[in-house]
Each structure stands twice: as structure tokens, then as C-alpha cells.
Amino acid sequence: MKVPLLDLVAQHQTIRDEMMAAVTRVFDTQQFVMGAGVEEFEREIAAYCQVKHAIGCASGSDALLLALLVLGVGEGDEVITTAYTFFATTSAITRLGARPVYVDIAYDDFNLNVERLAQAITPKTKAILPVHLYGQCARMDVILEAARRHNLPVVEDAAQAIGADFQGQRAGTMGVIGCFSFFPSKNLGAAGDGGLLTTNDDALAAQLRMLRVHGMEPKYYHQVVGINSRLDALQAAVLRVKLQHLEDWTIARQRNAERYGQLFSAAGLAEVVTPKVHADCRHIFHQYTIRAQRRDELKAFLQKADIGTEVYYPVPLHLQECFAFLGHRSGDFPETERAAQECLSLPIYPELTAEQQQYVVSKIVEFYQS
Ligand SMILES: *Cc1c(COP(=O)(O)O)cnc(C)c1O
């Protein structure tokens, strides 16, 4: 048996005809940048995300950059965030000349530990940038309360959390701006790069729409210096087809997570910790990430058994070479560093079968019992 980490070819087979028809329609119009298809996608995704405005852009990384740009983050500012995330969460901050101030993560959900948030806030703090890692929201009630007390905007990195809820609220709608990615391997993936900003604030939405087209409004009149970060019409067409299936795919991911939970609890392995889902969260399982003893050996063993796994992320951002100027050392964020040693993401994609999951868990049992 073979179990890839993700099987986008299998997914494409289920929607191939709709997809090719949608792509053909774009080619027939020869309108490739922005346009009616992008606007329709923005309306549909805004409804799905339960937010007033959705603004397409070129990538999740650009969404983060645009969000901080519109909030005026710059030289000398601090942005509170986590070091246990994809690179782009921090690079958006440093690119604008601001400094990331890291808060260690919580053991149970890999997200920013809100008990440590208050002590990170200084007079230089300009924004708080939590990440909803693996598809489960950070503890937004505490984050929003701290932000309100200090009059700070919250930007949500919801790149892995489309359709996730926290206490009944959708990811990307609780802070002033939400940032999403349509990188092909995300739960809603384009046929290339794409990204999205969400906000309920009319003025911010208007500014973001301007910033993504070089700060241009009207045509060839530039009030501010923006960037070129548009969503292609082709990507919007692809995403509109997939959006119709997203809810079903999410439910399939949740069903698979539940099945892993049953299989692991039946196996009773002391060496594996399965993901915790908070009772007030809708986890959309972008990743199903366990903590595993002898993680690297386990990963190699599973690889030999044709089971794809991945480590998200092996090097926390405070220890990356390019951020050495921040002056952090190993040991600064113990839970972050521990997670980087222990975490292992297993296949959780919607098309995964029960037999494949049994095979994955049986191989993990075999590894620890031999
Ligand atoms: C994928 C991802 C991004 C970046 O998105 P791109 O579309 O690849 O630029 C940012 N943050 C997190 C947490 C991500 O998972």
C-alpha cells in the first residue's frame, strides 16, 4: 500500500470536467487579470468566510504584507507573533522594517500561548499577529481582549484555517484583517499561487483594494505606493470550482481525524500524542499533527513503508539564519523548540481511505513495538 502525504491527483479526478470547463471559459475571454470572475469569487468566498469584504491577492505571503502595510507597520514598530509557523508570518514583519516579538506556543494546540501575551506588549507594539496553525484557531478571546485593552489591531494568519471557527466565529473575521493562502496544498488550493484578505472594515477594504494595484485609484493616479499583487482570473475560476466542494472536503478531513483518534487510542501508544481539539473550536485539519518520540527515525521508517509525512516546521523562526539579527538563542522559546523536535504531520487529505489510515497506524505501532 502507498499513502502519500497529500493526493491532489485523486482530488482532481473527482472535479476534472467542471475544472476544465471553467478554465476553458477564462481562455475564451482572454481576460486574465482581475475582472468579473475575480469579483464573483470574492463575493462567494466572503460569504463562506462570513465576512463583509474579501480581497484577492497574489499569495498568502502578500496578504500578510498588505495587511501590515495598510495598518502602517514600519520601522521601529513591534509585532507580536509566534515563531512556530511558516516563514512568511515573520518575513512580512521584517520586510517592513518592524521587529517580530515572539511569544512561546502552548503545548496542547501549537498556537500562541496567551498566558504569555501580556508581558510581550510594549509601547512599541503596533499589532498582534496570531497564526491558526494546522487549522485550529488560536485562543482569540484572550488575544482580542488584550488587543482591546491596549488599542491594538489583530491580524489573523488564517492561511491554514479556512472555514475554521472559534466560539462560533470564523477564522479571519475576528481580528481587523484575516489573511489566507491558496497555495496548492492548502485546504482550498489554486493551480498556482493565490491569496486573500478578509475584513469587516469598509475603509480598510478600500485601501487594501488600492494597495494591491500599486496604490492606484483611479487608473494611473497613485495616492500611495502599493505593490502588484492581484489574483489571476484563472486562479479565481479554479477556486470557484473548488469552493463548492470545500465544505465536503473539510468534513472528510474531520472524519479522518476522528478515525485516527480511534485507531491511536485503540493502539494505546505511550510514544504518540494525538492532536487536541478545543471544545469551542471547529478544527478544519489542514494538518493532522502528532507528537512522536524518536520522530526522525519514525519518519524514515514510514517513508520506507511508502507513507508520506512532513515536519511543519523543523526550524523555528527565531533560530533561522536570516533572523539572527534578532539576537535569539536556542532555549528562548522552549515549547516552540520542543514542538519542532516532536511534531509529525500524517496524511489527512479528504480522499484518504479507512484502509490507508489503518495501514499508517499499524506501521507506527510496528515502529514502536519492534
Ligand atoms: C502557506 C502559509 C503562508 C503563506 O502563503 P503563500 O500563499 O504560500 O504565500 C503564510 N502563513 C502560513 C501559516 C501558511 O501556512
PDBQT file of the ligand as one rigid body, heavy atoms in Angstrom, charges set to zero:
ROOT
HETATM    1  C1  LIG A 401       1.021  28.892   3.463  1.00  0.00    +0.000 C 
HETATM    2  C2  LIG A 401       1.208  29.847   4.579  1.00  0.00    +0.000 A 
HETATM    3  C3  LIG A 401       1.554  31.199   4.366  1.00  0.00    +0.000 A 
HETATM    4  C4  LIG A 401       1.965  31.746   3.034  1.00  0.00    +0.000 C 
HETATM    5  O1  LIG A 401       1.114  31.555   1.986  1.00  0.00    +0.000 OA
HETATM    6  P1  LIG A 401       1.652  31.549   0.484  1.00  0.00    +0.000 P 
HETATM    7  O2  LIG A 401       0.397  31.581  -0.306  1.00  0.00    +0.000 OA
HETATM    8  O3  LIG A 401       2.445  30.309   0.285  1.00  0.00    +0.000 OA
HETATM    9  O4  LIG A 401       2.464  32.777   0.283  1.00  0.00    +0.000 OA
HETATM   10  C5  LIG A 401       1.603  32.040   5.460  1.00  0.00    +0.000 A 
HETATM   11  N1  LIG A 401       1.364  31.592   6.706  1.00  0.00    +0.000 NA
HETATM   12  C6  LIG A 401       1.057  30.309   6.951  1.00  0.00    +0.000 A 
HETATM   13  C7  LIG A 401       0.781  29.887   8.354  1.00  0.00    +0.000 C 
HETATM   14  C8  LIG A 401       0.986  29.388   5.899  1.00  0.00    +0.000 A 
HETATM   15  O5  LIG A 401       0.704  28.109   6.160  1.00  0.00    +0.000 OA
ENDROOT
TORSDOF 0
